[in-house]
Amino acid sequence: MSDPLFRPRVHLILLGVADVARSAAFYEALGWRRAPTSHAGFVKFDLGGMALALISKDDLARDSLGTPGDAGASSGLALIYCAEHPDDVARLLAQAEHAGGTIVKPATRTQWGTAGYFRDPDGHLFEIDHEDVWVFDGEHHLVV
């Protein structure tokens, strides 16, 4: 039975890119507006209840496996589910593992909050993340 806290939502699409500034300029040239909480190493664009986030490929590899530039760390893409409470991160990772996923990084305290990664049975990378800065509407959509 599934945990009711693991809602069918993706809050962020995280792209590992070669050059964050260049990629951000590309999306801005499409008319997308950079979120004011973005910074040079992490740029977000509001997609209406979720966000596209840009991070360097090395930073994504370092965050998910602890090794910058590790070719096996990621395809350069991770989907992020934002948990409501820090304790939910470990529980939701366990649920993903029980369902057939593989834990890549257990729930870990970070400078921003608590996060961990798993891969689905086809190897797609997901992050479960809790940070106090994330804001949600009444339907648990991300407010960027």
C-alpha positions as CSV (number, residue, x, y, z in Angstrom):
1,M,0.0,0.0,0.0
2,S,1.4,3.4,-0.9
3,D,2.1,6.2,1.6
4,P,-0.5,9.0,1.2
5,L,2.4,11.5,1.5
6,F,4.0,10.3,-1.7
7,R,1.6,12.2,-4.0
8,P,1.7,11.8,-7.7
9,R,3.7,15.0,-8.3
10,V,7.0,16.1,-9.7
11,H,7.9,19.5,-8.4
12,L,11.1,20.2,-10.3
13,I,12.8,18.9,-13.4
14,L,16.5,19.2,-12.7
15,L,18.7,19.5,-15.8
16,G,22.5,19.0,-15.4
17,V,24.0,21.4,-18.0
18,A,27.5,22.2,-19.3
19,D,27.1,25.9,-18.6
20,V,24.3,27.2,-16.3
21,A,24.6,30.8,-17.6
22,R,24.4,29.8,-21.2
23,S,21.4,27.5,-20.6
24,A,19.6,30.1,-18.6
25,A,20.1,32.6,-21.4
26,F,18.6,30.1,-23.8
27,Y,15.4,29.7,-21.8
28,E,15.2,33.4,-21.2
29,A,15.5,34.0,-25.0
30,L,12.4,31.7,-25.3
31,G,10.6,34.2,-23.1
32,W,10.7,32.2,-19.9
33,R,11.2,34.3,-16.7
34,R,13.9,33.4,-14.2
35,A,12.7,33.0,-10.7
36,P,14.0,35.7,-8.4
37,T,15.3,33.1,-6.0
38,S,17.7,31.8,-8.6
39,H,21.4,32.2,-8.4
40,A,24.4,31.6,-10.6
41,G,24.7,27.9,-9.8
42,F,20.9,27.1,-9.6
43,V,18.5,28.8,-12.0
44,K,14.7,28.1,-11.8
45,F,11.9,28.8,-14.2
46,D,8.3,28.6,-13.2
47,L,6.3,26.0,-15.2
48,G,3.0,26.6,-13.4
49,G,3.1,24.5,-10.3
50,M,6.5,23.0,-10.9
51,A,9.8,24.3,-12.0
52,L,12.6,23.7,-14.5
53,A,15.9,24.0,-12.6
54,L,19.4,24.2,-14.2
55,I,22.5,23.0,-12.3
56,S,25.9,22.1,-13.6
57,K,26.4,18.5,-14.6
58,D,29.3,18.2,-12.1
59,D,27.1,19.6,-9.3
60,L,24.3,17.2,-10.1
61,A,26.8,14.3,-10.0
62,R,28.3,15.5,-6.8
63,D,24.9,16.0,-5.1
64,S,23.5,12.6,-6.2
65,L,26.6,10.4,-5.8
66,G,29.2,12.6,-4.2
67,T,31.5,12.4,-7.2
68,P,31.8,15.3,-9.6
69,G,32.0,14.3,-13.2
70,D,31.1,10.7,-12.5
71,A,29.8,9.5,-15.9
72,G,27.5,6.9,-14.2
73,A,26.0,9.4,-11.8
74,S,23.3,10.7,-14.0
75,S,22.0,11.2,-17.5
76,G,22.0,14.9,-16.7
77,L,18.4,14.7,-15.6
78,A,16.7,14.2,-12.3
79,L,13.0,14.6,-11.3
80,I,12.5,16.1,-7.8
81,Y,9.7,15.4,-5.4
82,C,9.6,17.9,-2.5
83,A,8.6,16.4,0.8
84,E,6.5,18.3,3.3
85,H,8.7,17.4,6.3
86,P,12.4,16.4,6.7
87,D,11.4,13.0,8.2
88,D,9.4,12.2,5.1
89,V,12.5,12.0,3.0
90,A,13.8,8.7,4.4
91,R,10.3,7.2,4.5
92,L,9.5,8.1,0.9
93,L,12.9,6.7,-0.2
94,A,12.1,3.4,1.6
95,Q,8.8,3.3,-0.1
96,A,10.5,3.7,-3.5
97,E,13.0,1.0,-2.6
98,H,10.2,-1.3,-1.5
99,A,8.4,-0.7,-4.8
100,G,11.5,-1.8,-6.8
101,G,13.7,1.3,-6.9
102,T,17.4,1.5,-5.9
103,I,18.6,3.9,-3.3
104,V,21.4,6.0,-4.8
105,K,21.9,8.3,-1.8
106,P,20.1,7.8,1.5
107,A,18.4,10.7,3.3
108,T,21.2,13.1,4.1
109,R,21.3,16.4,5.9
110,T,22.5,19.1,3.4
111,Q,23.2,22.8,3.8
112,W,19.7,23.4,2.5
113,G,17.7,20.7,4.2
114,T,17.3,16.9,3.8
115,A,17.6,15.0,0.6
116,G,18.2,11.6,-0.9
117,Y,18.1,10.0,-4.4
118,F,16.7,6.8,-5.9
119,R,16.6,5.3,-9.4
120,D,13.4,3.7,-10.7
121,P,13.6,0.2,-12.3
122,D,14.7,1.8,-15.6
123,G,17.5,3.8,-14.0
124,H,15.8,7.3,-14.0
125,L,17.1,9.5,-11.2
126,F,14.7,10.9,-8.7
127,E,15.5,13.1,-5.7
128,I,13.3,13.4,-2.6
129,D,14.0,16.8,-1.1
130,H,12.9,18.8,1.9
131,E,13.9,22.5,2.2
132,D,12.2,25.1,4.3
133,V,12.3,27.5,1.4
134,W,9.9,25.5,-0.8
135,V,6.4,27.0,-0.8
136,F,3.3,25.1,-2.0
137,D,-0.3,26.0,-2.8
138,G,-3.3,24.1,-1.4
139,E,-2.9,21.4,-4.0
140,H,0.8,20.8,-3.2
141,H,2.0,22.5,-6.4
142,L,5.3,24.3,-6.1
143,V,5.1,28.1,-5.9
144,V,8.2,29.3,-7.7
